[in-house]
Amino acid sequence: MKALLWLLLAVGLMGNVFVNTMVGDGVKQILLSVACGVVALAAATGLWLSRERRA
């Protein structure tokens, strides 16, 4: 499960960089950037919640 979350985090971050550098301005760029950001934030949250807690 953690491997999938790490993969989603990496894809979300790389996708956001790609969208911001390659896609032109406008609504399309904003929607794609938001989608990549949501994926990255969801994966990061999942990783944070699934971490092993140390006492």
PDB file of N, CA, C and O in Angstrom:
ATOM      1  N   MET A   1       0.813  -1.190   0.000  1.00  0.00           N
ATOM      2  CA  MET A   1       0.000   0.000   0.000  1.00  0.00           C
ATOM      3  C   MET A   1       0.861   1.260   0.000  1.00  0.00           C
ATOM      4  O   MET A   1       0.585   2.227  -0.709  1.00  0.00           O
ATOM      5  N   LYS A   2       1.924   1.217   0.827  1.00  0.00           N
ATOM      6  CA  LYS A   2       2.787   2.391   0.890  1.00  0.00           C
ATOM      7  C   LYS A   2       3.499   2.645  -0.442  1.00  0.00           C
ATOM      8  O   LYS A   2       3.732   3.792  -0.823  1.00  0.00           O
ATOM      9  N   ALA A   3       3.840   1.566  -1.138  1.00  0.00           N
ATOM     10  CA  ALA A   3       4.506   1.731  -2.433  1.00  0.00           C
ATOM     11  C   ALA A   3       3.584   2.456  -3.419  1.00  0.00           C
ATOM     12  O   ALA A   3       4.037   3.305  -4.187  1.00  0.00           O
ATOM     13  N   LEU A   4       2.302   2.123  -3.395  1.00  0.00           N
ATOM     14  CA  LEU A   4       1.338   2.787  -4.269  1.00  0.00           C
ATOM     15  C   LEU A   4       1.200   4.262  -3.904  1.00  0.00           C
ATOM     16  O   LEU A   4       1.116   5.116  -4.787  1.00  0.00           O
ATOM     17  N   LEU A   5       1.176   4.562  -2.612  1.00  0.00           N
ATOM     18  CA  LEU A   5       1.084   5.952  -2.178  1.00  0.00           C
ATOM     19  C   LEU A   5       2.320   6.744  -2.583  1.00  0.00           C
ATOM     20  O   LEU A   5       2.213   7.895  -3.005  1.00  0.00           O
ATOM     21  N   TRP A   6       3.503   6.125  -2.455  1.00  0.00           N
ATOM     22  CA  TRP A   6       4.731   6.803  -2.895  1.00  0.00           C
ATOM     23  C   TRP A   6       4.704   7.056  -4.403  1.00  0.00           C
ATOM     24  O   TRP A   6       5.120   8.114  -4.874  1.00  0.00           O
ATOM     25  N   LEU A   7       4.209   6.067  -5.150  1.00  0.00           N
ATOM     26  CA  LEU A   7       4.100   6.225  -6.603  1.00  0.00           C
ATOM     27  C   LEU A   7       3.138   7.350  -6.956  1.00  0.00           C
ATOM     28  O   LEU A   7       3.436   8.170  -7.825  1.00  0.00           O
ATOM     29  N   LEU A   8       1.983   7.397  -6.287  1.00  0.00           N
ATOM     30  CA  LEU A   8       1.020   8.466  -6.539  1.00  0.00           C
ATOM     31  C   LEU A   8       1.592   9.833  -6.178  1.00  0.00           C
ATOM     32  O   LEU A   8       1.351  10.815  -6.880  1.00  0.00           O
ATOM     33  N   LEU A   9       2.339   9.896  -5.097  1.00  0.00           N
ATOM     34  CA  LEU A   9       2.966  11.163  -4.705  1.00  0.00           C
ATOM     35  C   LEU A   9       3.951  11.627  -5.774  1.00  0.00           C
ATOM     36  O   LEU A   9       3.946  12.793  -6.167  1.00  0.00           O
ATOM     37  N   ALA A  10       4.791  10.713  -6.239  1.00  0.00           N
ATOM     38  CA  ALA A  10       5.768  11.066  -7.270  1.00  0.00           C
ATOM     39  C   ALA A  10       5.080  11.474  -8.575  1.00  0.00           C
ATOM     40  O   ALA A  10       5.475  12.451  -9.211  1.00  0.00           O
ATOM     41  N   VAL A  11       4.062  10.732  -8.964  1.00  0.00           N
ATOM     42  CA  VAL A  11       3.337  11.052 -10.209  1.00  0.00           C
ATOM     43  C   VAL A  11       2.634  12.399 -10.080  1.00  0.00           C
ATOM     44  O   VAL A  11       2.641  13.197 -11.018  1.00  0.00           O
ATOM     45  N   GLY A  12       2.033  12.653  -8.931  1.00  0.00           N
ATOM     46  CA  GLY A  12       1.364  13.933  -8.721  1.00  0.00           C
ATOM     47  C   GLY A  12       2.332  15.107  -8.786  1.00  0.00           C
ATOM     48  O   GLY A  12       2.028  16.134  -9.393  1.00  0.00           O
ATOM     49  N   LEU A  13       3.493  14.957  -8.164  1.00  0.00           N
ATOM     50  CA  LEU A  13       4.488  16.038  -8.183  1.00  0.00           C
ATOM     51  C   LEU A  13       5.075  16.243  -9.585  1.00  0.00           C
ATOM     52  O   LEU A  13       5.198  17.371 -10.061  1.00  0.00           O
ATOM     53  N   MET A  14       5.435  15.127 -10.237  1.00  0.00           N
ATOM     54  CA  MET A  14       5.992  15.251 -11.588  1.00  0.00           C
ATOM     55  C   MET A  14       4.947  15.764 -12.572  1.00  0.00           C
ATOM     56  O   MET A  14       5.264  16.540 -13.473  1.00  0.00           O
ATOM     57  N   GLY A  15       3.710  15.331 -12.398  1.00  0.00           N
ATOM     58  CA  GLY A  15       2.636  15.817 -13.261  1.00  0.00           C
ATOM     59  C   GLY A  15       2.422  17.301 -13.090  1.00  0.00           C
ATOM     60  O   GLY A  15       2.184  18.011 -14.067  1.00  0.00           O
ATOM     61  N   ASN A  16       2.504  17.782 -11.860  1.00  0.00           N
ATOM     62  CA  ASN A  16       2.328  19.205 -11.611  1.00  0.00           C
ATOM     63  C   ASN A  16       3.458  20.017 -12.246  1.00  0.00           C
ATOM     64  O   ASN A  16       3.211  21.077 -12.821  1.00  0.00           O
ATOM     65  N   VAL A  17       4.676  19.535 -12.145  1.00  0.00           N
ATOM     66  CA  VAL A  17       5.805  20.225 -12.788  1.00  0.00           C
ATOM     67  C   VAL A  17       5.611  20.239 -14.301  1.00  0.00           C
ATOM     68  O   VAL A  17       5.827  21.265 -14.947  1.00  0.00           O
ATOM     69  N   PHE A  18       5.205  19.102 -14.866  1.00  0.00           N
ATOM     70  CA  PHE A  18       4.978  19.022 -16.313  1.00  0.00           C
ATOM     71  C   PHE A  18       3.886  19.990 -16.754  1.00  0.00           C
ATOM     72  O   PHE A  18       4.048  20.712 -17.738  1.00  0.00           O
ATOM     73  N   VAL A  19       2.793  20.003 -16.034  1.00  0.00           N
ATOM     74  CA  VAL A  19       1.674  20.873 -16.401  1.00  0.00           C
ATOM     75  C   VAL A  19       2.101  22.336 -16.347  1.00  0.00           C
ATOM     76  O   VAL A  19       1.756  23.119 -17.232  1.00  0.00           O
ATOM     77  N   ASN A  20       2.848  22.704 -15.314  1.00  0.00           N
ATOM     78  CA  ASN A  20       3.238  24.104 -15.170  1.00  0.00           C
ATOM     79  C   ASN A  20       4.286  24.544 -16.178  1.00  0.00           C
ATOM     80  O   ASN A  20       4.403  25.739 -16.448  1.00  0.00           O
ATOM     81  N   THR A  21       5.054  23.615 -16.745  1.00  0.00           N
ATOM     82  CA  THR A  21       6.083  24.011 -17.699  1.00  0.00           C
ATOM     83  C   THR A  21       5.667  23.811 -19.149  1.00  0.00           C
ATOM     84  O   THR A  21       6.093  24.576 -20.015  1.00  0.00           O
ATOM     85  N   MET A  22       4.847  22.806 -19.439  1.00  0.00           N
ATOM     86  CA  MET A  22       4.543  22.460 -20.820  1.00  0.00           C
ATOM     87  C   MET A  22       3.168  22.913 -21.302  1.00  0.00           C
ATOM     88  O   MET A  22       3.003  23.225 -22.481  1.00  0.00           O
ATOM     89  N   VAL A  23       2.201  22.954 -20.428  1.00  0.00           N
ATOM     90  CA  VAL A  23       0.843  23.302 -20.840  1.00  0.00           C
ATOM     91  C   VAL A  23       0.703  24.810 -20.805  1.00  0.00           C
ATOM     92  O   VAL A  23       1.199  25.464 -19.888  1.00  0.00           O
ATOM     93  N   GLY A  24       0.029  25.363 -21.801  1.00  0.00           N
ATOM     94  CA  GLY A  24      -0.149  26.804 -21.891  1.00  0.00           C
ATOM     95  C   GLY A  24      -1.036  27.345 -20.783  1.00  0.00           C
ATOM     96  O   GLY A  24      -1.514  26.603 -19.924  1.00  0.00           O
ATOM     97  N   ASP A  25      -1.243  28.642 -20.822  1.00  0.00           N
ATOM     98  CA  ASP A  25      -2.074  29.290 -19.811  1.00  0.00           C
ATOM     99  C   ASP A  25      -3.544  28.989 -20.061  1.00  0.00           C
ATOM    100  O   ASP A  25      -3.934  28.542 -21.139  1.00  0.00           O
ATOM    101  N   GLY A  26      -4.336  29.244 -19.051  1.00  0.00           N
ATOM    102  CA  GLY A  26      -5.769  29.107 -19.212  1.00  0.00           C
ATOM    103  C   GLY A  26      -6.383  28.135 -18.232  1.00  0.00           C
ATOM    104  O   GLY A  26      -5.741  27.653 -17.299  1.00  0.00           O
ATOM    105  N   VAL A  27      -7.647  27.865 -18.479  1.00  0.00           N
ATOM    106  CA  VAL A  27      -8.425  27.011 -17.587  1.00  0.00           C
ATOM    107  C   VAL A  27      -7.887  25.590 -17.580  1.00  0.00           C
ATOM    108  O   VAL A  27      -7.886  24.929 -16.541  1.00  0.00           O
ATOM    109  N   LYS A  28      -7.429  25.115 -18.733  1.00  0.00           N
ATOM    110  CA  LYS A  28      -6.908  23.751 -18.829  1.00  0.00           C
ATOM    111  C   LYS A  28      -5.726  23.554 -17.884  1.00  0.00           C
ATOM    112  O   LYS A  28      -5.658  22.548 -17.177  1.00  0.00           O
ATOM    113  N   GLN A  29      -4.807  24.497 -17.868  1.00  0.00           N
ATOM    114  CA  GLN A  29      -3.642  24.393 -16.990  1.00  0.00           C
ATOM    115  C   GLN A  29      -4.060  24.413 -15.527  1.00  0.00           C
ATOM    116  O   GLN A  29      -3.529  23.652 -14.718  1.00  0.00           O
ATOM    117  N   ILE A  30      -4.995  25.266 -15.186  1.00  0.00           N
ATOM    118  CA  ILE A  30      -5.433  25.378 -13.799  1.00  0.00           C
ATOM    119  C   ILE A  30      -6.081  24.073 -13.338  1.00  0.00           C
ATOM    120  O   ILE A  30      -5.778  23.577 -12.253  1.00  0.00           O
ATOM    121  N   LEU A  31      -6.973  23.516 -14.160  1.00  0.00           N
ATOM    122  CA  LEU A  31      -7.652  22.278 -13.779  1.00  0.00           C
ATOM    123  C   LEU A  31      -6.682  21.108 -13.648  1.00  0.00           C
ATOM    124  O   LEU A  31      -6.786  20.319 -12.709  1.00  0.00           O
ATOM    125  N   LEU A  32      -5.738  20.991 -14.584  1.00  0.00           N
ATOM    126  CA  LEU A  32      -4.756  19.910 -14.502  1.00  0.00           C
ATOM    127  C   LEU A  32      -3.839  20.086 -13.299  1.00  0.00           C
ATOM    128  O   LEU A  32      -3.482  19.109 -12.642  1.00  0.00           O
ATOM    129  N   SER A  33      -3.459  21.314 -13.011  1.00  0.00           N
ATOM    130  CA  SER A  33      -2.597  21.583 -11.870  1.00  0.00           C
ATOM    131  C   SER A  33      -3.311  21.265 -10.558  1.00  0.00           C
ATOM    132  O   SER A  33      -2.716  20.694  -9.644  1.00  0.00           O
ATOM    133  N   VAL A  34      -4.568  21.631 -10.470  1.00  0.00           N
ATOM    134  CA  VAL A  34      -5.347  21.332  -9.270  1.00  0.00           C
ATOM    135  C   VAL A  34      -5.502  19.826  -9.107  1.00  0.00           C
ATOM    136  O   VAL A  34      -5.380  19.312  -7.995  1.00  0.00           O
ATOM    137  N   ALA A  35      -5.769  19.112 -10.197  1.00  0.00           N
ATOM    138  CA  ALA A  35      -5.925  17.659 -10.129  1.00  0.00           C
ATOM    139  C   ALA A  35      -4.632  16.990  -9.655  1.00  0.00           C
ATOM    140  O   ALA A  35      -4.669  16.102  -8.804  1.00  0.00           O
ATOM    141  N   CYS A  36      -3.502  17.409 -10.200  1.00  0.00           N
ATOM    142  CA  CYS A  36      -2.213  16.848  -9.774  1.00  0.00           C
ATOM    143  C   CYS A  36      -1.927  17.191  -8.315  1.00  0.00           C
ATOM    144  O   CYS A  36      -1.401  16.361  -7.573  1.00  0.00           O
ATOM    145  N   GLY A  37      -2.266  18.393  -7.908  1.00  0.00           N
ATOM    146  CA  GLY A  37      -2.062  18.794  -6.525  1.00  0.00           C
ATOM    147  C   GLY A  37      -2.910  17.990  -5.558  1.00  0.00           C
ATOM    148  O   GLY A  37      -2.443  17.613  -4.483  1.00  0.00           O
ATOM    149  N   VAL A  38      -4.151  17.725  -5.932  1.00  0.00           N
ATOM    150  CA  VAL A  38      -5.036  16.925  -5.079  1.00  0.00           C
ATOM    151  C   VAL A  38      -4.495  15.507  -4.935  1.00  0.00           C
ATOM    152  O   VAL A  38      -4.512  14.944  -3.841  1.00  0.00           O
ATOM    153  N   VAL A  39      -4.014  14.926  -6.037  1.00  0.00           N
ATOM    154  CA  VAL A  39      -3.441  13.579  -5.986  1.00  0.00           C
ATOM    155  C   VAL A  39      -2.220  13.561  -5.066  1.00  0.00           C
ATOM    156  O   VAL A  39      -2.077  12.661  -4.238  1.00  0.00           O
ATOM    157  N   ALA A  40      -1.343  14.550  -5.212  1.00  0.00           N
ATOM    158  CA  ALA A  40      -0.139  14.601  -4.391  1.00  0.00           C
ATOM    159  C   ALA A  40      -0.482  14.803  -2.919  1.00  0.00           C
ATOM    160  O   ALA A  40       0.104  14.151  -2.055  1.00  0.00           O
ATOM    161  N   LEU A  41      -1.421  15.694  -2.622  1.00  0.00           N
ATOM    162  CA  LEU A  41      -1.802  15.926  -1.232  1.00  0.00           C
ATOM    163  C   LEU A  41      -2.494  14.709  -0.617  1.00  0.00           C
ATOM    164  O   LEU A  41      -2.270  14.392   0.551  1.00  0.00           O
ATOM    165  N   ALA A  42      -3.327  14.035  -1.391  1.00  0.00           N
ATOM    166  CA  ALA A  42      -3.997  12.833  -0.891  1.00  0.00           C
ATOM    167  C   ALA A  42      -2.984  11.724  -0.595  1.00  0.00           C
ATOM    168  O   ALA A  42      -3.086  11.039   0.422  1.00  0.00           O
ATOM    169  N   ALA A  43      -2.012  11.554  -1.485  1.00  0.00           N
ATOM    170  CA  ALA A  43      -0.984  10.534  -1.270  1.00  0.00           C
ATOM    171  C   ALA A  43      -0.126  10.886  -0.055  1.00  0.00           C
ATOM    172  O   ALA A  43       0.199  10.009   0.746  1.00  0.00           O
ATOM    173  N   ALA A  44       0.238  12.145   0.088  1.00  0.00           N
ATOM    174  CA  ALA A  44       1.041  12.560   1.242  1.00  0.00           C
ATOM    175  C   ALA A  44       0.268  12.362   2.541  1.00  0.00           C
ATOM    176  O   ALA A  44       0.842  11.941   3.545  1.00  0.00           O
ATOM    177  N   THR A  45      -1.020  12.659   2.528  1.00  0.00           N
ATOM    178  CA  THR A  45      -1.845  12.449   3.709  1.00  0.00           C
ATOM    179  C   THR A  45      -1.950  10.964   4.040  1.00  0.00           C
ATOM    180  O   THR A  45      -1.863  10.577   5.206  1.00  0.00           O
ATOM    181  N   GLY A  46      -2.134  10.143   3.031  1.00  0.00           N
ATOM    182  CA  GLY A  46      -2.184   8.702   3.247  1.00  0.00           C
ATOM    183  C   GLY A  46      -0.890   8.157   3.824  1.00  0.00           C
ATOM    184  O   GLY A  46      -0.912   7.301   4.707  1.00  0.00           O
ATOM    185  N   LEU A  47       0.234   8.650   3.329  1.00  0.00           N
ATOM    186  CA  LEU A  47       1.525   8.224   3.870  1.00  0.00           C
ATOM    187  C   LEU A  47       1.693   8.673   5.322  1.00  0.00           C
ATOM    188  O   LEU A  47       2.198   7.925   6.159  1.00  0.00           O
ATOM    189  N   TRP A  48       1.268   9.888   5.604  1.00  0.00           N
ATOM    190  CA  TRP A  48       1.397  10.402   6.961  1.00  0.00           C
ATOM    191  C   TRP A  48       0.524   9.614   7.932  1.00  0.00           C
ATOM    192  O   TRP A  48       0.944   9.329   9.053  1.00  0.00           O
ATOM    193  N   LEU A  49      -0.678   9.263   7.511  1.00  0.00           N
ATOM    194  CA  LEU A  49      -1.584   8.511   8.378  1.00  0.00           C
ATOM    195  C   LEU A  49      -1.151   7.061   8.554  1.00  0.00           C
ATOM    196  O   LEU A  49      -1.487   6.437   9.561  1.00  0.00           O
ATOM    197  N   SER A  50      -0.411   6.516   7.593  1.00  0.00           N
ATOM    198  CA  SER A  50      -0.008   5.108   7.682  1.00  0.00           C
ATOM    199  C   SER A  50       1.390   4.931   8.262  1.00  0.00           C
ATOM    200  O   SER A  50       1.911   3.816   8.263  1.00  0.00           O
ATOM    201  N   ARG A  51       2.000   5.982   8.745  1.00  0.00           N
ATOM    202  CA  ARG A  51       3.337   5.879   9.298  1.00  0.00           C
ATOM    203  C   ARG A  51       3.291   5.123  10.619  1.00  0.00           C
ATOM    204  O   ARG A  51       2.257   5.065  11.284  1.00  0.00           O
ATOM    205  N   GLU A  52       4.426   4.549  10.983  1.00  0.00           N
ATOM    206  CA  GLU A  52       4.529   3.860  12.255  1.00  0.00           C
ATOM    207  C   GLU A  52       4.843   4.896  13.331  1.00  0.00           C
ATOM    208  O   GLU A  52       5.786   5.680  13.216  1.00  0.00           O
ATOM    209  N   ARG A  53       4.042   4.873  14.354  1.00  0.00           N
ATOM    210  CA  ARG A  53       4.221   5.828  15.438  1.00  0.00           C
ATOM    211  C   ARG A  53       5.216   5.262  16.448  1.00  0.00           C
ATOM    212  O   ARG A  53       5.164   4.086  16.807  1.00  0.00           O
ATOM    213  N   ARG A  54       6.127   6.135  16.896  1.00  0.00           N
ATOM    214  CA  ARG A  54       7.128   5.733  17.891  1.00  0.00           C
ATOM    215  C   ARG A  54       6.834   6.435  19.201  1.00  0.00           C
ATOM    216  O   ARG A  54       6.471   7.612  19.218  1.00  0.00           O
ATOM    217  N   ALA A  55       6.986   5.730  20.269  1.00  0.00           N
ATOM    218  CA  ALA A  55       6.704   6.308  21.591  1.00  0.00           C
ATOM    219  C   ALA A  55       7.916   6.971  22.186  1.00  0.00           C
ATOM    220  O   ALA A  55       7.846   7.505  23.293  1.00  0.00           O
TER     221      ALA A  55
END
